[in-house]
């Protein structure tokens, strides 16, 4: 696996970060997520470093294979119908057999799965790797760590956050609640 690098800020989608989940029927369970990148994020130095790392690894591992015949990790989010996947955005789906480290902006461990949901702003520490399977060749990203950047980002999984579902109640008499 190549050296790790940090992604630009991304929108977290389909997080399977505390319990591994098979990526397809019958496959080995892995820790994974999808990371959505806005058009602005795609112009960042971090995104360009990700692209360069993929191009370098593809040239090194598959020197005689045309790039069009290599499955690359960058996908067009506009081709999906999931919430939050918009035209002009791209996404990657990094994964790992081992549980990734998860920290917040102050580098404190995030240990509660309830603190992670689709729609949060994150960045990841990833590493590109090459693969060959059933005659197909490709480059994917290994998921090493995740940093939670913005905890109060709107959810893209359709679920309303509890603090937006209710209003605060002041001066409640407990006897009046029965």
C-alpha positions as CSV (number, residue, x, y, z in Angstrom):
1,X,0.0,0.0,0.0
2,X,1.3,3.5,-0.9
3,X,1.9,6.2,1.7
4,X,-1.1,7.7,3.4
5,X,-2.6,11.1,2.7
6,X,-5.3,13.3,4.0
7,X,-8.5,14.0,2.0
8,X,-10.0,17.5,1.8
9,X,-13.1,18.1,3.8
10,X,-15.8,15.7,2.6
11,X,-19.4,14.8,3.3
12,X,-19.7,11.5,5.0
13,X,-22.1,8.9,3.5
14,X,-22.9,5.3,4.3
15,X,-20.6,5.1,7.4
16,X,-19.8,1.6,8.6
17,X,-17.0,2.6,10.9
18,X,-17.8,0.8,14.2
19,X,-19.1,-2.5,12.9
20,X,-17.8,-4.1,9.7
21,X,-20.3,-4.7,6.9
22,X,-19.9,-6.8,3.7
23,X,-19.5,-4.6,0.6
24,X,-21.4,-7.2,-1.4
25,X,-23.4,-10.3,-0.8
26,X,-21.2,-13.1,0.6
27,X,-18.1,-10.8,0.9
28,X,-15.9,-10.4,3.9
29,X,-17.2,-7.7,6.3
30,X,-15.1,-4.5,6.2
31,X,-15.1,-1.0,7.7
32,X,-16.1,1.5,5.1
33,X,-17.8,4.8,4.1
34,X,-18.3,7.0,1.1
35,X,-16.8,10.4,1.0
36,X,-18.4,13.1,-1.2
37,X,-16.4,15.9,-2.5
38,X,-17.9,19.2,-3.7
39,X,-16.6,21.0,-6.8
40,X,-14.6,23.3,-4.5
41,X,-13.0,20.3,-2.6
42,X,-12.0,18.9,-6.0
43,X,-9.9,22.0,-6.6
44,X,-7.9,21.6,-3.3
45,X,-4.3,20.5,-3.0
46,X,-5.4,17.5,-1.0
47,X,-7.7,16.2,-3.8
48,X,-5.0,16.9,-6.4
49,X,-2.6,14.9,-4.2
50,X,-5.1,12.0,-4.2
51,X,-5.4,12.1,-8.0
52,X,-1.6,12.2,-8.3
53,X,-1.1,9.2,-6.0
54,X,-3.7,7.2,-7.9
55,X,-2.0,8.1,-11.3
56,X,1.5,7.2,-9.9
57,X,0.3,3.9,-8.5
58,X,-1.6,3.0,-11.7
59,X,1.5,3.7,-13.8
60,X,3.7,1.7,-11.5
61,X,1.5,-1.3,-11.0
62,X,-0.1,-1.5,-14.5
63,X,2.5,0.1,-16.9
64,X,1.2,-1.6,-20.0
65,X,-2.6,-1.2,-19.3
66,X,-4.4,1.9,-20.8
67,X,-5.9,4.1,-18.1
68,X,-9.3,3.6,-19.6
69,X,-9.0,-0.2,-18.7
70,X,-8.2,0.5,-15.0
71,X,-11.0,1.0,-12.5
72,X,-10.3,4.2,-10.7
73,X,-11.6,5.2,-7.2
74,X,-13.2,8.5,-8.2
75,X,-16.9,8.2,-9.1
76,X,-19.4,10.7,-10.3
77,X,-21.9,11.4,-7.5
78,X,-24.4,12.8,-10.0
79,X,-25.0,9.4,-11.4
80,X,-26.5,8.2,-8.0
81,X,-30.0,8.9,-6.7
82,X,-29.0,8.9,-3.0
83,X,-29.7,11.9,-0.8
84,X,-26.7,14.4,-0.9
85,X,-25.2,13.0,-4.1
86,X,-25.4,15.9,-6.5
87,X,-24.1,16.7,-10.1
88,X,-20.6,18.1,-10.0
89,X,-19.7,16.1,-6.9
90,X,-17.4,13.1,-6.8
91,X,-17.0,10.4,-4.2
92,X,-14.7,7.6,-3.1
93,X,-15.4,4.5,-1.1
94,X,-12.4,3.8,1.1
95,X,-12.4,0.6,3.2
96,X,-10.4,-1.4,5.6
97,X,-10.4,-4.9,7.2
98,X,-9.2,-3.2,10.5
99,X,-11.2,-0.6,12.4
100,X,-10.2,2.9,11.5
101,X,-9.3,5.4,14.2
102,X,-11.9,8.2,14.6
103,X,-11.1,11.5,16.2
104,X,-12.8,14.9,16.5
105,X,-11.3,18.3,15.7
106,X,-9.4,18.3,19.0
107,X,-8.0,14.8,18.3
108,X,-10.2,13.2,21.0
109,X,-11.3,9.7,20.2
110,X,-14.9,9.3,19.0
111,X,-16.0,6.0,20.6
112,X,-19.8,6.3,20.4
113,X,-21.3,5.1,17.1
114,X,-24.3,7.5,17.7
115,X,-21.9,10.4,17.2
116,X,-21.4,9.5,13.5
117,X,-24.0,9.9,10.8
118,X,-24.3,10.5,7.1
119,X,-24.0,14.2,6.3
120,X,-21.3,15.2,8.7
121,X,-18.2,17.0,7.4
122,X,-15.1,14.8,7.8
123,X,-11.7,14.3,6.4
124,X,-9.9,10.9,6.1
125,X,-6.4,9.5,6.1
126,X,-6.4,7.1,3.2
127,X,-3.8,5.2,1.2
128,X,-4.2,4.1,-2.5
129,X,-3.7,0.4,-3.3
130,X,-3.8,-1.6,-6.5
131,X,-5.8,-4.7,-7.1
132,X,-6.5,-7.4,-9.7
133,X,-9.7,-9.5,-9.5
134,X,-11.3,-11.7,-12.2
135,X,-9.2,-10.1,-14.9
136,X,-10.1,-6.5,-13.9
137,X,-7.5,-4.1,-12.6
138,X,-8.0,-1.1,-10.4
139,X,-6.9,1.3,-7.7
140,X,-8.9,1.8,-4.5
141,X,-8.3,3.6,-1.3
142,X,-7.7,2.0,2.1
143,X,-9.3,3.7,5.0
144,X,-6.9,4.4,7.8
145,X,-8.5,7.1,10.0
146,X,-11.3,9.6,10.0
147,X,-11.5,13.0,11.6
148,X,-15.0,14.4,12.4
149,X,-14.8,18.1,11.5
150,X,-18.4,19.4,11.9
151,X,-20.8,17.6,14.3
152,X,-23.9,19.7,13.6
153,X,-23.9,19.2,9.8
154,X,-27.4,18.3,8.4
155,X,-28.1,14.6,8.0
156,X,-28.4,13.2,4.5
157,X,-29.9,9.9,5.6
158,X,-33.4,11.5,5.9
159,X,-33.5,11.3,9.7
160,X,-34.3,14.5,11.6
161,X,-31.9,15.2,14.4
162,X,-33.6,14.9,17.9
163,X,-32.7,18.5,18.8
164,X,-34.6,19.7,15.7
165,X,-37.6,17.4,16.2
166,X,-38.5,19.1,19.6
167,X,-38.6,22.5,21.1
168,X,-37.2,23.2,24.5
169,X,-39.6,23.2,27.5
170,X,-39.0,25.7,30.3
171,X,-40.2,25.4,33.8
172,X,-41.8,22.0,33.6
173,X,-43.6,20.8,36.7
174,X,-43.2,17.0,36.9
175,X,-46.7,16.4,38.2
176,X,-48.1,18.1,35.1
177,X,-46.4,15.5,32.9
178,X,-48.6,12.6,34.0
